[in-house]
Amino acid sequence: AGSGASGSRYNAFKTSLTSRNSLYLIRKNMPVWQRILNLPFLTAGFLIKTVFFSKKGLGKEYIQGLMRGMRMGEWGRTGPGKTVHPSVFRLFQIQAELWINVIRRFQ
């Protein structure tokens, strides 16, 4: 159907913003150890999406959005200066849910 802000399903503006936000959310919400643990899956996902958007003529915009997402600061969950992180136990629960859902996805 498309986006209310961007006006269509696939365009340069939306592609750039969504790629930036997808990488920023990972940086903001996952501690470094969890990003490293999930790096193979994240890399595969970003590579698949790069190929997908390249076939639509939007590969450059997708990669530029990822680069902007990498440059954004890591503010944590509540904004600058107010970082709140879940407990280590909760992070392990979230990680287990991620793995379970990956397995479910490929079944």
JOWO-V566455 format. One record per backbone hydrogen bond with DSSP energy under -0.5 kcal/mol. NH is the residue of the N-H (numbers start at 1). CO is the residue of the C=O. E is the energy in kcal/mol with one decimal. If there is no record, write none. Layout:
nh->NH co->CO e->E
nh->NH co->CO e->E
//
This chain:
nh->3 co->8 e->-0.9
nh->7 co->3 e->-2.4
nh->15 co->11 e->-2.6
nh->16 co->12 e->-2.3
nh->17 co->13 e->-2.2
nh->18 co->14 e->-2.8
nh->19 co->15 e->-2.0
nh->20 co->16 e->-2.1
nh->21 co->17 e->-2.7
nh->22 co->18 e->-2.3
nh->23 co->19 e->-1.7
nh->24 co->20 e->-2.4
nh->25 co->21 e->-2.6
nh->26 co->22 e->-1.2
nh->27 co->23 e->-2.3
nh->28 co->24 e->-2.8
nh->29 co->25 e->-2.3
nh->30 co->26 e->-1.9
nh->34 co->31 e->-0.6
nh->35 co->31 e->-2.0
nh->36 co->32 e->-2.5
nh->37 co->33 e->-2.2
nh->38 co->34 e->-1.9
nh->39 co->35 e->-0.5
nh->39 co->36 e->-0.9
nh->42 co->38 e->-2.8
nh->43 co->39 e->-2.9
nh->44 co->40 e->-2.1
nh->45 co->41 e->-2.3
nh->46 co->42 e->-2.7
nh->47 co->43 e->-2.5
nh->48 co->44 e->-2.5
nh->49 co->45 e->-2.3
nh->50 co->46 e->-2.0
nh->51 co->47 e->-2.3
nh->52 co->48 e->-2.5
nh->53 co->49 e->-2.8
nh->54 co->50 e->-2.1
nh->55 co->51 e->-2.2
nh->56 co->52 e->-0.9
nh->57 co->54 e->-1.6
nh->58 co->53 e->-3.5
nh->59 co->53 e->-0.5
nh->62 co->58 e->-2.1
nh->63 co->59 e->-2.4
nh->64 co->60 e->-2.5
nh->65 co->61 e->-2.2
nh->66 co->62 e->-2.0
nh->67 co->63 e->-2.3
nh->68 co->64 e->-2.1
nh->69 co->65 e->-2.3
nh->70 co->66 e->-1.9
nh->71 co->67 e->-1.4
nh->72 co->68 e->-1.0
nh->75 co->73 e->-0.9
nh->77 co->84 e->-0.5
nh->82 co->79 e->-1.7
nh->91 co->87 e->-2.2
nh->92 co->88 e->-2.2
nh->93 co->89 e->-1.9
nh->94 co->90 e->-2.5
nh->95 co->91 e->-2.3
nh->96 co->92 e->-2.3
nh->97 co->93 e->-2.2
nh->98 co->94 e->-2.2
nh->99 co->95 e->-2.2
nh->100 co->96 e->-2.6
nh->101 co->97 e->-2.5
nh->102 co->98 e->-1.9
nh->103 co->99 e->-2.3
nh->104 co->100 e->-2.5
nh->105 co->101 e->-2.1
nh->106 co->102 e->-1.4
nh->107 co->103 e->-0.5
nh->107 co->104 e->-1.0
//
